Amino acid sequence: MTLRVRVSPESDAGIRDAPGVVERAARAAAADRGAEEGELSLTLLGDDRMAELNREWLQREGPTDVLAFALHDEGEPVIGDVYIGVDRAVAQAADEDEPPRRELARLAVHGTLHVLGYDHPETGREESEMWRHQERIVAGLELP
């Protein structure tokens, strides 16, 4: 069995090759963490749909940038769903003066790491182990 990655682009917010960027980023995160078997589903959504999912699953109002759900137990092949808010990716990229493709990749890596069992604190997340892995993986993608 190999790792299957499926990307569903329900929205791309005008980001060039959004599905390809997301697949490449998710595969890089999985490979970096040694996840070689299973299935990842990544869905690209606009703000309205992300707000609906955020309310439904986390009881939080408004859109979010990424939601991740691990659907496997420890020791089993990876199975998970990642939902990426492409409108949030574009806005966050502008706030950070980053290319939208890089921020989109960052969110794909972030969600994939969550599916793989990594987590971060709500405050001080930039100092967490997960954040360090995330930023190293994103840098290795060498996205413009």
ABEGO torsion letter per residue (X at the ends): XBBBBBBBBABAGGBBGAAAAAAAAAAAAAAAAGBABEBBBBBBBBAAAAAAAAAAAAGBBEBBABBBBBABBBGBBBBBBBBBBAAAAAAAAAAAGBBAAAAAAAAAAAAAAAAAGBBBBABGAAABAAAAAAAAAAAAAGBX
